[in-house]
């Protein structure tokens, strides 16, 4: 086969059926038995679109909140109270159950200096762990993989995204994560005739691109086989919601309980850009989120794995304090973050509610840099040096 034809066939472009990014680092089959980078794992749930934090963790005792949101504010009597000042949106009833069991940390006023209100740019900032004036091509999870795998071979499945494309967060300089929606489907796709034919072609040493693509394919096939073989070990007996998030968390639970050597899992729930008729849309999505996470946590608890799993939920920004003319909210700044799972909490609410008397041209002021949350997970949970990953010192929150 000529080089041009090989590149055309191996780029996975025409049919796109493999759902495999070309940038994956290749590893040989003999590395399949390697240990996990860490005994603990992180499950990241991204609420895409800019979830409205004020209608998620509600300042129900604040008159300004009700004044600025006359038609979309959550009624005081419906709030699921956490203390005398704030409470959960009633759609988060299943998260409240976990909170009452000491399994949830609520972190308010999370953001970064000079916030950007563009979905794409703000998400890049959160996924790369950069400042608003930096433009990075690697993600914070990818750099974690780079740091942990330095001097040794790591498989792509050390970080898994349950999707058909890989987010910037999981892209490193030397090591990348792997995206998949279904382990069995991915394994079956790597067994196709096209893959076998490409895989039988000797590596062309005089063409770096050809060698790279060949190793990429080899590494992906090896990872797909490993994940599929491990995923068969344990099948969940719990009834998950039939939503996409429910299906994704079921897949993650089965991989965790099966002993897959994965340190980070990544999944997204989209639809939070609520410029119009916010309440119905946000309530529906928050209920999907809460129900799926509740089942996931109970599944891990039943399998004695929750102590080793930390779930972080974030969105790229919050919304403005004042509602708009369409019964919605526009792009804002600081927001809340949830940490769920792991050991029981001594500080379930880490910090104060947003100060609605001190705004920045109608937006909340951040009090905690989101990279402090990342530093907490990296230093205290994944046991790595956050300064190497985040390229700077960010004080951990000392939650554990």
C-alpha positions in Angstrom: 0.0 0.0 0.0 1.3 3.4 -0.9 1.9 6.0 1.8 -0.8 8.3 0.6 -3.3 5.5 0.5 -2.3 4.4 4.0 -2.7 7.8 5.4 -6.1 8.1 3.8 -7.3 4.8 5.2 -5.8 5.2 8.7 -7.0 8.7 9.3 -10.5 7.3 10.3 -12.0 10.2 8.4 -14.4 9.1 5.8 -16.7 6.8 7.8 -15.7 8.2 11.2 -16.9 5.0 12.6 -14.1 4.3 15.0 -14.8 7.4 17.2 -11.1 7.4 18.0 -9.1 10.7 18.0 -5.9 10.5 16.0 -3.8 12.2 18.7 -4.0 9.2 21.1 -0.6 8.1 22.3 0.2 4.5 21.3 1.3 1.8 23.7 2.1 -1.8 23.1 0.0 -4.7 24.3 2.5 -5.7 27.0 1.5 -2.6 29.0 -2.1 -3.8 29.5 -1.4 -5.1 33.0 0.0 -1.8 34.3 -1.3 -0.4 37.6 -3.6 2.6 38.0 -1.8 5.9 38.5 -3.7 6.2 41.8 -5.9 4.1 44.0 -8.5 6.8 43.9 -10.4 8.3 41.0 -12.2 11.5 40.0 -15.5 11.7 38.1 -16.0 15.1 36.4 -19.5 16.1 35.4 -19.5 19.2 33.2 -22.8 21.2 33.0 -22.4 22.8 29.6 -24.0 26.1 28.8 -23.5 28.0 32.0 -25.8 26.7 34.7 -27.5 29.4 36.8 -25.9 29.0 40.3 -28.3 31.3 42.1 -31.3 29.1 41.1 -29.2 26.0 42.0 -28.0 27.0 45.5 -30.7 29.5 46.4 -30.1 32.5 48.7 -33.7 32.2 49.9 -33.3 34.8 52.8 -32.0 37.5 50.5 -34.5 40.2 49.4 -32.2 41.3 46.5 -32.5 37.9 45.0 -36.3 38.1 44.8 -36.3 41.7 43.8 -33.9 41.0 40.8 -35.8 37.9 39.8 -39.5 38.6 40.2 -40.7 35.7 38.0 -37.9 33.1 38.0 -36.7 33.1 41.6 -37.3 29.8 43.5 -40.1 30.3 46.0 -38.9 30.3 49.6 -41.3 27.6 50.7 -40.0 25.3 47.9 -36.3 25.6 48.7 -34.6 22.5 50.2 -32.8 24.3 53.0 -29.2 23.6 53.9 -28.9 26.3 56.5 -30.6 29.6 57.5 -29.4 31.3 54.3 -29.2 28.9 51.4 -30.8 25.8 50.0 -31.1 23.6 47.0 -33.4 24.0 44.1 -36.3 21.5 44.7 -35.2 19.7 41.5 -32.1 18.6 43.5 -34.0 16.5 46.0 -31.8 13.5 45.3 -28.7 15.5 45.8 -30.2 16.8 49.1 -30.4 13.1 50.2 -26.7 12.7 49.6 -26.0 16.0 51.4 -28.0 14.9 54.4 -25.8 11.8 54.5 -22.6 13.9 54.6 -21.5 13.2 51.1 -21.7 16.6 49.4 -19.6 19.7 49.7 -21.0 23.0 48.3 -18.4 25.5 47.2 -19.8 29.0 46.5 -18.4 31.9 44.5 -16.0 29.9 42.3 -14.5 31.7 39.3 -11.3 33.4 38.1 -9.9 36.9 37.6 -11.1 38.9 34.5 -13.9 36.4 33.6 -14.9 35.7 30.0 -18.6 35.4 29.1 -18.0 33.4 25.9 -19.0 29.7 26.3 -16.1 28.5 24.2 -13.4 30.7 25.8 -14.6 30.2 29.4 -14.9 26.4 28.9 -11.3 26.4 27.5 -10.2 28.2 30.6 -11.8 25.7 32.9 -10.6 22.7 30.9 -7.0 23.9 30.6 -6.7 25.4 34.1 -5.4 28.6 32.6 -5.7 32.2 33.4 -8.1 34.3 31.3 -5.0 35.8 29.6 -3.4 32.5 28.7 -4.1 30.2 25.7 -3.0 26.7 26.3 -3.2 23.7 24.0 -3.2 21.1 26.8 -5.8 20.4 29.5 -5.3 20.1 33.2 -6.1 16.4 33.2 -3.8 15.8 30.2 -1.0 17.5 32.1 -1.7 15.4 35.1 -1.2 12.3 32.9 2.0 13.8 31.5 3.3 14.4 35.1 2.3 11.0 36.4 3.5 9.1 33.3 6.9 10.8 33.0 9.5 8.1 32.5 7.0 5.3 32.0 4.4 4.2 29.5 0.8 5.0 30.2 -2.3 3.7 28.4 -4.9 6.1 27.0 -7.6 4.7 29.3 -5.9 6.2 32.4 -8.4 9.1 31.7 -11.7 8.2 30.0 -14.3 10.5 28.5 -17.7 9.0 28.0 -18.4 10.6 24.6 -17.5 10.3 21.0 -14.9 13.1 21.0 -12.1 14.0 23.5 -12.3 17.3 25.3 -9.4 19.6 25.6 -9.2 18.9 29.3 -7.9 15.4 28.6 -5.2 16.3 26.1 -1.7 16.4 27.3 1.7 17.1 25.7 2.8 13.5 25.8 -0.2 11.5 27.0 -3.9 11.9 26.1 -7.1 10.3 27.4 -9.4 8.1 25.5 -13.0 8.8 24.5 -15.6 6.1 24.2 -19.4 5.8 24.6 -19.6 2.0 25.0 -16.7 -0.4 25.7 -18.2 -3.2 23.7 -19.0 -1.0 20.7 -15.5 0.4 20.6 -13.9 -3.0 20.9 -16.1 -4.3 18.1 -15.1 -1.4 15.9 -11.4 -2.1 16.4 -12.0 -5.6 15.1 -13.2 -4.4 11.7 -11.5 -5.6 8.5 -10.2 -2.1 7.8 -8.4 -2.0 11.2 -7.0 -5.4 10.7 -5.7 -4.6 7.2 -4.1 -1.3 8.4 -2.6 -3.1 11.4 -0.9 -5.7 9.3 1.2 -3.0 7.4 4.8 -2.8 8.6 5.7 0.5 10.2 7.5 2.9 7.8 10.5 4.1 9.8 11.3 6.8 7.2 7.9 8.4 7.6 7.3 9.7 11.1 3.6 10.4 10.4 3.0 6.9 9.2 4.8 5.4 12.2 2.8 7.7 14.6 -0.6 6.7 13.0 0.4 3.0 13.2 1.3 3.3 16.9 -1.9 5.3 17.5 -3.9 2.5 16.1 -2.0 -0.2 18.0 -2.4 1.7 21.3 -6.1 2.3 20.7 -6.8 -1.3 19.9 -4.9 -2.4 23.0 -6.8 0.0 25.2 -10.2 -1.0 23.7 -9.5 -4.6 24.3 -8.4 -4.0 27.9 -11.4 -1.8 28.8 -13.8 -4.2 27.2 -12.3 -7.2 29.0 -12.4 -5.5 32.3 -15.9 -4.1 31.8 -17.4 -7.6 31.5 -16.2 -8.4 35.1 -19.0 -6.4 36.8 -22.4 -5.4 35.5 -24.5 -3.1 37.5 -27.7 -4.5 39.0 -29.0 -1.1 39.8 -31.7 0.6 37.7 -30.3 3.8 36.3 -32.3 6.6 34.6 -32.5 6.1 30.8 -31.1 9.6 30.2 -27.8 10.0 28.5 -26.2 11.0 31.8 -27.7 8.0 33.5 -26.3 5.7 30.8 -22.9 7.3 31.0 -22.7 7.1 34.8 -23.8 3.4 34.6 -20.9 2.8 32.3 -18.5 4.5 34.6 -19.8 2.6 37.6 -19.3 -0.7 35.9 -15.7 0.2 34.9 -14.9 1.4 38.5 -16.3 -1.8 40.1 -14.6 -3.9 37.5 -11.2 -2.6 38.5 -10.3 -0.7 35.4 -7.1 1.3 36.0 -8.5 4.7 35.3 -7.8 7.8 37.4 -10.2 10.3 35.8 -13.6 9.9 34.1 -15.2 12.8 32.3 -18.9 13.3 31.2 -21.0 16.2 30.1 -24.7 17.3 30.4 -25.6 20.1 28.1 -28.5 22.5 27.7 -27.9 25.0 30.5 -27.8 28.1 28.3 -31.2 29.3 29.7 -31.7 32.8 28.1 -35.5 32.1 27.8 -38.0 30.3 30.0 -35.3 29.2 32.3 -37.2 27.5 35.1 -38.6 24.6 33.1 -35.4 23.9 31.3 -33.1 24.2 34.3 -35.4 22.2 36.6 -35.6 19.4 34.0 -31.8 19.2 33.6 -31.0 19.5 37.4 -33.5 16.7 38.1 -31.8 14.5 35.4 -28.4 15.3 37.0 -29.6 14.7 40.6 -31.4 11.4 39.9 -28.5 10.0 37.9 -25.8 11.0 40.5 -27.9 9.6 43.3 -28.2 6.2 41.7 -24.5 6.3 40.8 -23.4 7.1 44.4 -25.7 4.3 45.8 -24.3 1.9 43.2 -20.7 2.7 44.3 -21.7 2.5 47.9 -23.2 -1.0 47.4 -20.0 -2.1 45.8 -17.8 -0.6 48.6 -16.2 1.8 46.2 -17.5 5.3 47.1 -14.7 6.0 49.5 -12.3 6.0 46.6 -14.3 8.1 44.2 -14.8 11.9 44.2 -17.4 13.5 41.9 -16.9 17.1 40.9 -19.6 19.1 39.1 -18.9 22.4 37.5 -20.2 24.8 34.7 -18.1 27.2 32.7 -19.8 30.2 34.3 -22.9 31.3 36.2 -25.6 33.7 35.1 -26.3 37.4 35.8 -28.1 38.3 39.0 -30.9 40.1 37.3 -33.3 38.1 35.1 -33.8 39.2 31.5 -37.0 40.1 29.7 -37.5 36.5 28.5 -37.9 34.9 31.9 -34.3 33.7 31.6 -30.8 34.8 32.6 -27.8 35.9 30.6 -24.1 34.9 30.8 -22.5 35.8 34.2 -19.4 34.9 36.1 -18.9 33.2 39.5 -20.7 30.0 40.2 -21.0 27.0 42.7 -19.2 23.7 42.5 -20.2 20.4 44.1 -17.9 17.7 45.4 -19.7 14.5 46.0 -18.5 11.2 47.4 -15.4 10.1 49.2 -15.2 10.5 53.0 -18.0 12.2 54.9 -17.7 15.9 55.3 -17.0 18.0 58.3 -17.7 21.2 56.3 -20.5 20.5 53.9 -20.8 24.2 53.0 -17.3 25.5 52.5 -17.9 29.2 52.3 -20.4 32.0 52.4 -23.3 32.6 50.0 -22.8 35.1 47.2 -22.9 38.8 48.3 -25.6 40.3 46.2 -24.9 43.8 47.6 -21.4 43.8 46.1 -21.6 43.1 42.4 -19.4 43.8 39.4 -21.6 45.6 36.9 -24.5 43.2 37.8 -22.4 40.0 38.2 -21.2 38.0 41.1 -17.6 38.5 42.3 -15.6 35.3 42.6 -14.0 34.5 46.0 -12.3 31.2 45.2 -10.2 30.5 42.1 -11.4 27.3 40.4 -7.8 26.2 40.3 -7.9 25.9 44.1 -10.5 23.2 43.6 -8.3 21.5 41.1 -5.3 21.8 43.4 -7.4 20.1 46.2 -8.2 17.2 43.9 -4.6 16.9 42.6 -2.8 17.3 45.9 -5.2 15.7 48.4 -7.0 13.1 46.3 -4.9 12.1 43.4 -1.7 12.6 45.4 0.3 14.5 42.8 2.0 17.9 42.8 -0.6 20.4 41.6 2.1 23.0 41.0 3.5 20.9 38.1 0.0 20.5 36.6 -1.3 24.1 37.1 2.0 25.8 36.6 1.7 27.7 39.8 0.7 27.6 43.5 -3.0 27.5 44.2 -3.9 26.9 47.9 -6.0 23.7 48.3 -9.2 23.9 50.2 -8.4 21.2 52.7 -11.8 19.5 52.5 -10.6 16.0 53.4 
